[in-house]
Amino acid sequence: MDEILEWLAPLTPILALSSLMIAILSLTWNIRSKVIGERRTELKERIASPAYRHAEIAAHICTRSERYRNGQRRLLGWLARRVGGIWSAKSFATCMTLAYLYPIAGAFLGWIISGQTTLGGLELFRDVESFTGRLSRAALVLAAMAFFAWFWPFSIKTSEHWGLLAEQRLDRLPHRTGFLSKAVRWGIGLSGAVAVVVAVVGAVVGAVVVVGAGFGFSAVVVAVVVAFAGAGFSAVVGAGAGFSAVAFAGAVAVVVVVVGVGFGFGAVDGDLQQAALIPFVWLLLPLLNAFADYLSFNVTRGFLTAASRQVRSAWWLVSRVVLDLIFGLICLALLLFTLRYSLDLWANLSPETLPLDWRAYWADARQDWSQGMALWIMCATTLVPTFVHVIWGFVHWQTAASQHTQDAVALMAAQPTEAHITDNAVLSHIARDLRRGQINAALRVTAGVTAFVFVSAALLLSAQRIFG
């Protein structure tokens, strides 16, 4: 393993940059393809319909504000189906589930960048001095996460197939209304949950084997990252795992962490301060962060809903984006405020169990920004809804501005007004141009966002060196 990592070491900067580009491209393409994009075969069937062509032509010959409003309606409809209504319990549950990932993700990035092995005094990672060594190990973890993201929906669909097959066989039982039949049906329903448990336990066992081979990570941490990433990615892309899979995998992973960390750090040997890190990292931090994300997310949806009700001027839309950003910053300030005073209240009630001195942590983070990586990521997630709002606007704008999209609209306008298109070559040409317009938009936005991220990081590093 070490020889392989050393061989991969010179390639890790290129792999890291490629991974960032792929991640941003996947995000922008997923927003475009899942919300308003169609597969080519389905798109060709729709293009053949006169009603669809009329709607597409009208959507592209109107003003940019009208196009943006039409796109907002589609986005809001997708959000309503995936995460529930505005201020709903389901949307808060989604924020809460994802909030469990933030502390460990922040610690993971901090370990990669600076070699920091602890989160608030809790030992999570092994000490690996070489940056390329940490980066190459992280690349392998990302590869495992990608495989899990692919395997998760496959396993869910397979279990559903066998469950349906078993139900069909069960229907043929002569006494299917009896106790045995009901018990078997209940067992089939439970099999899906068992499959999820087996998948998460498999991740834990695999992580233990990897650590035993000297990989350099805590087994529990790898299990949590893999489980969350696989379930979360599958749910986000709509691959079939669904919200329940994310919640279930999150619950199982958190239980694994609480049990594993509890037995390893303080729950047995009586170290109250170490044991108190468990509710702090896995209860207080996610709860406060989920509440701030919930406010920011639903306010952004409120702005989008208001903008989609009628055609607005471009300046009105820009002003709402600015207001959305301001409110996101307010939610960020609220998060920091509640976190600070929650720790102060904890210190007053039980100073011997205080897991983290926020003043010392803040001083270390200001001196070395990598020491506060977990805090920076947790705070940045509050601005994610606003960030997605802006990304969505740019993707929609670039798609409409693409020459490929304009060529497709012109070709649709040249077809018979009230007749179905039967020429497969024409349908393929229109569908290809529409898809190329979407791809070009995703690539342009990806390049812009990547440049913005690198420039922002360079400015932050420069400011830290100048001002200390």
Secondary structure, 3 states (H helix, E strand, C coil): CHHHHHHHHHHHHHHHHHHHHHHHHHHHHHHHHHHCCCCHHHHHHHHCCHHHHHHHHHHHHCCHHHHHHHHHHHHHHHHHHHHCCCCCHHHHHHHHHHHCHHHHHHHHHHHHHHCCCEECCEECECCCCCHHHHHHHHHHHHHHHHHHHHHHHHHHHHHHHHHHHHHHHHCCCCCCCCHHHHHHHHHHHHHHHHHHHHHHHHHHHHHHHHHHCCCCECHHHHHHHHHHHHHHHHHHCCCCCHHHHHHHHHHHHHHHHHHHHHHHCCCCCCCHHHHHHHHHHHHHHHHHHHHHHHHHHHHHHHHHHHHHCCCCCHHHHHHHHHHHHHHHHHHHHHHHHHHHHHHHHHHHHCHHHCCCCHHHHHHHHHHCHHHHHHHHHHHHHHHHHHHHHHHHHHHHHHHHHCHHHHHHHHHHHCCCCCCCCCCHHHHHHHHHHHHHHHHHHHHHHHHHHHHHHHHHHHHHHHHHHHHC
